Amino acid sequence: MPPIRLSGNVYGTLLNHRSALRALGDQVNKPPYGGAPKAPVLYIKPRNTLAQSGDAVNLPASVGELEIGAQIGIIIGKTTCRVTVDHALGSVAGYLIVNDVSIPHPDYFRPAIRYKALDGFCPIGEAVANRESIDPDALEIVTFVDGLRVQSSNTKDSVRSAAQLIQDVSDFMTLAPGDVLTLGAAAPAPRVRAGQTVRIEVDGLGNLSNRFVAAA
Amino acid sequence: MRRARVAYSGAIHDAEHCRQGETDALRLEDGRLVREHEVVWLPPLEAGTVVALGLNYADHAKELAFSAQAEPLVFLKGPGTLLGHRGETRRPADVGFMHYECELAVVIGRAARNVSRSDAMQYVAGYTIANDYAIRDYLENWYRPNLRVKNRDGATVLGPWLVDAADVNDPHNLDLRTYVNGNLVQHGNTRQMIFDIGFLIEYLSSFMTLVSGDVILTGTPHGVVNVMPGDEVICEIDGLGRLSNTIVADAAFGR
């Protein structure tokens, strides 16, 4: 099988893990939201955010802690437009671990570019080709900070399954080969400070490890 | 210099604007001269990160019932939403309000990190026109406006030309006009921006490195109206040209 080439486009999905929606509680129905999201809530991690395992992630001087958004990235394998749930996983080239790093922000009303699009704020793991043994809706994601287990979640608790998400997104935006679409992080998000190392492990997808350092 | 990217005679080409007698024409990089109706227009550059501004003109913010903000409302776009001059954009049958947004698009020319407002204009390679469509029916209050509203296939029209910064005397004094089927429906001037280009480059580069080919869509003035299949929408900016687009119905896409 040829190696998977990434396009560099990473589309994140907000509130797609049931725990994330649950963490908001009744706030979901209050202003400014006025109800749980109907369509997938997406955001873009632009190219300046991309980093690899082993790269250091810089904390801005003004920020004490960052949030870790450990999640699965679905790697698209072919041009995907208006695919149905039944066929959606046929569009998948593989999977990888994504750490969607954010500056903690008070709400989800406006796009969080200033909190999510900093240089190096999207470390991604090795691309692993799709195979029968990988069920994207049954992946256990375990996060360690300095070797201590701080979070574990499972993609079986997704609001939209991988196939459902691909269907709903590809209805209005065509996904291209090498694009990454994430399944969303669980809540509460672990937080890290400068000097700490985050390692995210997923069976079959290896691990993603990054040290967080104070910006020079 | 005005540059374009076009498809012609079986391949994609870089092209420059030139005059052929009394009419505008394109000179392809291989020397061929072609008329502007003979090519398929693509967005004038292969854009990198596309940053867009919401509510950056006071009168438009008022039109949408928002008070002025302390910091810019910024969102990002992916490559699939970009469309060239003379393209077609789909209006889903089940929506009540789809509107154009004529915007000055700023193209970054070199890496910008922690750039001050006073130095910022040195990082601009050029300008083009954007028509940043939105479908209001799909607005929800989560990372608003979200990608279903603002990152739809073919709903961010860019072009026709990338005009060198050196050829634009004052980017903060350009009239923007939108015509629907020939009727003037939107008219503003870039001097009405709440956050000007220098501020936006300073703001963005304070947390993210901008690089050559990144694009900033600087927002739209007052005057957005609903458009319907069959409508021809032309966005015009002084010195940058006229960007044409046609609204089509679901049927054109086999829906």
HADDOCK unambig.tbl for C-alpha pairs under 7 A between the chains (distance, minus, plus):
assign (segid A and resid 32 and name CA) (segid B and resid 141 and name CA) 6.49 0.50 0.50
assign (segid A and resid 33 and name CA) (segid B and resid 141 and name CA) 4.87 0.50 0.50
assign (segid A and resid 33 and name CA) (segid B and resid 142 and name CA) 6.63 0.50 0.50
assign (segid A and resid 37 and name CA) (segid B and resid 140 and name CA) 6.92 0.50 0.50
assign (segid A and resid 37 and name CA) (segid B and resid 142 and name CA) 6.91 0.50 0.50
assign (segid A and resid 41 and name CA) (segid B and resid 142 and name CA) 6.60 0.50 0.50
assign (segid A and resid 41 and name CA) (segid B and resid 146 and name CA) 6.58 0.50 0.50
assign (segid A and resid 42 and name CA) (segid B and resid 146 and name CA) 6.57 0.50 0.50
assign (segid A and resid 42 and name CA) (segid B and resid 147 and name CA) 6.15 0.50 0.50
assign (segid A and resid 44 and name CA) (segid B and resid 76 and name CA) 6.33 0.50 0.50
assign (segid A and resid 46 and name CA) (segid B and resid 49 and name CA) 6.10 0.50 0.50
assign (segid A and resid 47 and name CA) (segid B and resid 49 and name CA) 6.93 0.50 0.50
assign (segid A and resid 48 and name CA) (segid B and resid 208 and name CA) 6.82 0.50 0.50
assign (segid A and resid 48 and name CA) (segid B and resid 209 and name CA) 6.38 0.50 0.50
assign (segid A and resid 108 and name CA) (segid B and resid 142 and name CA) 5.54 0.50 0.50
assign (segid A and resid 108 and name CA) (segid B and resid 143 and name CA) 5.51 0.50 0.50
assign (segid A and resid 109 and name CA) (segid B and resid 141 and name CA) 5.51 0.50 0.50
assign (segid A and resid 109 and name CA) (segid B and resid 142 and name CA) 4.85 0.50 0.50
assign (segid A and resid 109 and name CA) (segid B and resid 143 and name CA) 4.95 0.50 0.50
assign (segid A and resid 109 and name CA) (segid B and resid 144 and name CA) 6.00 0.50 0.50
assign (segid A and resid 110 and name CA) (segid B and resid 142 and name CA) 6.71 0.50 0.50
assign (segid A and resid 110 and name CA) (segid B and resid 143 and name CA) 4.30 0.50 0.50
assign (segid A and resid 110 and name CA) (segid B and resid 144 and name CA) 5.06 0.50 0.50
assign (segid A and resid 111 and name CA) (segid B and resid 74 and name CA) 6.74 0.50 0.50
assign (segid A and resid 111 and name CA) (segid B and resid 75 and name CA) 5.82 0.50 0.50
assign (segid A and resid 111 and name CA) (segid B and resid 143 and name CA) 4.09 0.50 0.50
assign (segid A and resid 111 and name CA) (segid B and resid 144 and name CA) 6.05 0.50 0.50
assign (segid A and resid 112 and name CA) (segid B and resid 143 and name CA) 6.99 0.50 0.50
assign (segid A and resid 113 and name CA) (segid B and resid 74 and name CA) 6.68 0.50 0.50
assign (segid A and resid 113 and name CA) (segid B and resid 75 and name CA) 6.59 0.50 0.50
assign (segid A and resid 114 and name CA) (segid B and resid 207 and name CA) 6.80 0.50 0.50
assign (segid A and resid 117 and name CA) (segid B and resid 208 and name CA) 6.44 0.50 0.50
assign (segid A and resid 118 and name CA) (segid B and resid 207 and name CA) 5.32 0.50 0.50
assign (segid A and resid 118 and name CA) (segid B and resid 208 and name CA) 4.88 0.50 0.50
assign (segid A and resid 119 and name CA) (segid B and resid 208 and name CA) 5.42 0.50 0.50
assign (segid A and resid 119 and name CA) (segid B and resid 209 and name CA) 6.60 0.50 0.50
assign (segid A and resid 172 and name CA) (segid B and resid 148 and name CA) 6.51 0.50 0.50
assign (segid A and resid 172 and name CA) (segid B and resid 152 and name CA) 5.36 0.50 0.50
assign (segid A and resid 172 and name CA) (segid B and resid 153 and name CA) 6.26 0.50 0.50
assign (segid A and resid 173 and name CA) (segid B and resid 80 and name CA) 6.82 0.50 0.50
assign (segid A and resid 173 and name CA) (segid B and resid 151 and name CA) 6.92 0.50 0.50
assign (segid A and resid 173 and name CA) (segid B and resid 152 and name CA) 5.24 0.50 0.50
assign (segid A and resid 173 and name CA) (segid B and resid 153 and name CA) 5.06 0.50 0.50
assign (segid A and resid 174 and name CA) (segid B and resid 80 and name CA) 6.47 0.50 0.50
assign (segid A and resid 174 and name CA) (segid B and resid 153 and name CA) 6.54 0.50 0.50
